[in-house]
Amino acid sequence: MQFDLVINDGKIVNEESVFVADIGIKDGKIHTVAKNIDPSSASKRINASNKYVLPGVIDVHTHLRDLGRSNWGTFESETRAALAGGVTTVLDMPNNIPPAIDIDSCKLRIDVGQKKTYINLGFVAGAGIENISEIPRIGASGLVFAFKSFMRKPPGLEREKEFTGTLAEDDGIFHAVAKQVAKTNMPYLIHCESAQIVGFEANRLMIEGRNDLSAYEESKPQIIESLGVARALEVSGVTEAKLHICHMSAERSVIMTRWAKKQGRRITAETCGNHVFFTIDQLARLGHYAKISPPLRKASDIEALWEGLLDDTIDCIVSDHAPFGADDVDAGKNNIWQGTAGWPGIEVLLPQILSYVKKGLIDLNFVVRKMAINPAKHAGLYPAKGQIRPGSDADITIIDPNLEWSVDIDKLETMGKDTAFYYDKLRLTGKATATIVNGIVAMQDGNILTKPGSGKVILKKNLAA
């Protein structure tokens, strides 16, 4: 056999095992996993001795911004950032300009994304009252992997256009939309919040003249998320929608989701690298630069999130990658209510979690489950992705879990790096040293080796075929 690529002597990490073997890759697929594959049998070779070889990291929650917000990020810049961080596949959320809420807008994002992406790129469609009749058609088209609704849109910055067809702020609308999503049997992603409580608290604090980070945090107590989770659990239970709870951040949300799973509910959940890594107390000094939605919380919440991850209440770890322009973030410098809320975290996501391997809290099998296998299953990509076995796609992340390094935000690939001060000089242990996408070595030792469009847009209909 003449391989396109051979990876020699790596420690291969799957769901429950770690073993030393070689990998032979042909035509974008893993062909052979065995010992002593002759390196001369390949056009290219990677010596992975003393490195760990993982299934490619899959991030099922990103905001890549193209088309109408290309000043914040593009398919090119943000998938390049993903590649640098060891991520081989992402799902892009629907709140864009134009929003992905009908077949034409989904096709537009697919066409533009294919010309620019460095990695595997899939899409999520919006679900709201404006496009409720389109939901079954979008599901049948096979263009997307999931639907998403927001229980509340972010105020300010004239962002209404982004959220058209994605809102379920009213329980009546939420129930009606969920019934349509349930018909598709596709995951239904929910950004869980109580719009009423947030609106009331924010208005109260603004009247009091409170306009700093602590006021923003106070406007979003745990109950705004846990109440949203409770609504989502009840509506999904009645409609049988395949619920996926986005970016869980609060202890009460973990408790309720754990209970629901024990009842046999069809639920998955995610949390973010930043929410299990930073407390608000650690970053309060950064003021408006630490504004994120949902907000960073207390150490007790981080402890609850880790407990939820370890007992499988929480299935996936994601970035919720959300770059913004510096001017839009800095609009909150003197008035927290005016600035955007979101962080570009995809390049640092894997190293954040690998740092907990070094601390002994988790092992690399855990990392593979939460960042490759479970995300692949959630999106319907498994077993083509999420594992290292013959026949699977050759998406591979090679890591050095012992590499100690500091983040230099000036060297980040994301367009949002100018506001990423929470990462600057951050000491981390563990990093991707090579990223293989569809059998091609796309990043090695920090160098991007491929070009825009070298990745592939993935469609549910093609995967099923």
Secondary structure, DSSP 8 states (H G I E B T S, - for coil): --EEEEEEEEEEE-SS-EEEEEEEEETTEEEEEES---GGGEEEEEE-TT-EEEE-EEEEEE---TTTTTTT--HHHHHHHHHHTTEEEEEE-S-SSS-S-SHHHHHHHHHHHHHH-SSEEEEEEE-SGGGTTTHHHHHHHT--SEEEEESS---STT-HHHHTT-B--SHHHHHHHHHHHHHHT-EEEEE---HHHHHHHHHHHHHTT--SHHHHHHTS-HHHHHHHHHHHHHHHHHHT-EEEE-S---HHHHHHHHHHHHTT--EEEEEETTTTT--HHHHGGGGGGG--SS----HHHHHHHHHHHHTTSS-EEE--B----HHHHHTTSS-GGGS------HHHHHHHHHHHHHHTSS-HHHHHIIIIIHHHHHHT-TTTSSS-STTSB--EEEEEEEEEEE--GGG--STTGGG-TTTTT-EEEEEEEEEEETTEEEEETTEE-S-TT-SEE--HHHHH-
